[in-house]
């Protein structure tokens, strides 16, 4: 077995670690993508993301707000409604999300499998 020094080992980039600590969590990317066109009310967000529970949506929204990617706004009622919108930092994710969408269109078939022609 080859002896590898510490300098020889690859290390994950700290920036990528920060990105995937946030966006690696289930639902986070879908929430940001749903908010990309503009503000969305909580109930509309829940309907737009099939399978997410109210509790999980609330947790992810609080996390995104604490990172500064979204803003929670209370709309004057009646009825009282809460909407969420992306901040400048959140909107800056648009090119990356679009590129990921293009990548998925090319390399991920329905069901999440790479087509055989790309497995070489």
C-alpha positions in Angstrom: 0.0 0.0 0.0 1.4 3.4 -0.9 2.2 5.8 1.9 0.5 9.1 1.5 1.5 12.2 3.3 -1.0 14.7 4.5 -0.1 17.1 1.6 -1.0 14.3 -0.9 -4.6 13.9 0.4 -7.3 15.9 -1.3 -9.4 18.1 0.9 -12.8 19.4 0.3 -12.9 23.1 -0.4 -14.3 25.1 2.6 -16.6 27.1 0.3 -18.2 23.9 -1.1 -18.6 22.6 2.4 -20.5 25.7 3.4 -22.7 25.4 0.2 -23.6 21.8 0.8 -24.2 22.2 4.5 -27.1 24.5 3.5 -28.2 23.2 0.1 -27.5 19.6 0.8 -30.5 19.5 3.1 -33.7 18.1 1.6 -36.1 20.7 0.3 -33.8 23.8 0.6 -33.0 24.0 -3.1 -36.6 23.5 -4.1 -37.7 26.3 -1.7 -35.1 28.7 -3.1 -36.1 27.7 -6.7 -39.8 28.3 -5.9 -39.0 31.8 -4.6 -36.9 32.8 -7.5 -39.7 34.4 -9.6 -40.8 36.5 -6.6 -42.5 36.5 -3.2 -44.7 33.5 -2.3 -47.1 33.0 0.6 -46.5 30.1 3.0 -49.5 28.1 1.8 -48.6 28.5 -1.8 -45.0 27.4 -1.1 -46.4 24.2 0.6 -48.6 23.5 -2.4 -45.7 24.1 -4.8 -43.5 21.5 -3.2 -45.2 18.2 -3.1 -44.3 16.0 -0.1 -43.0 18.7 2.2 -44.7 19.0 5.6 -45.7 22.3 7.2 -43.2 21.7 10.0 -40.3 21.0 7.6 -41.2 24.0 5.4 -41.3 26.2 8.5 -37.9 24.9 9.7 -36.2 25.3 6.3 -37.7 28.8 5.9 -36.4 29.8 9.4 -32.9 28.4 8.5 -32.9 30.3 5.1 -33.9 33.5 6.9 -31.2 33.1 9.5 -28.6 32.8 6.8 -29.9 35.9 5.0 -31.1 34.2 1.8 -34.8 35.0 2.4 -36.9 37.5 4.2 -40.2 36.8 6.0 -42.8 39.5 5.5 -46.2 39.7 7.3 -48.9 41.0 4.9 -51.3 43.4 6.6 -54.7 41.7 7.0 -57.3 40.7 7.3 -56.6 38.0 6.8 -53.0 37.9 8.2 -50.7 36.3 5.6 -47.0 35.6 5.6 -44.9 35.7 2.5 -41.3 35.0 1.8 -38.9 36.5 -0.8 -35.3 36.0 -1.7 -32.8 38.6 -0.7 -30.0 39.8 -3.1 -27.9 36.9 -1.8 -30.7 34.4 -2.5 -31.4 35.8 -6.0 -27.7 35.5 -6.7 -28.2 31.7 -6.7 -30.3 31.9 -9.9 -27.4 31.2 -12.4 -26.2 28.2 -10.4 -29.7 26.8 -10.1 -30.4 27.2 -13.8 -27.1 25.5 -14.6 -28.0 22.6 -12.3 -31.3 22.3 -14.1 -29.6 22.2 -17.4 -27.2 19.5 -16.1 -30.1 17.4 -14.8 -31.9 17.7 -18.2 -28.9 16.4 -19.9 -27.5 13.8 -17.5 -30.3 12.7 -15.2 -33.2 10.7 -16.6 -36.5 10.4 -14.7 -35.8 8.5 -11.5 -32.4 10.0 -11.1 -30.3 7.6 -13.2 -27.7 8.8 -15.6 -28.4 7.4 -19.1 -26.1 4.6 -20.1 -24.4 6.7 -22.8 -22.9 9.0 -20.1 -21.6 6.2 -17.8 -18.2 5.8 -19.6 
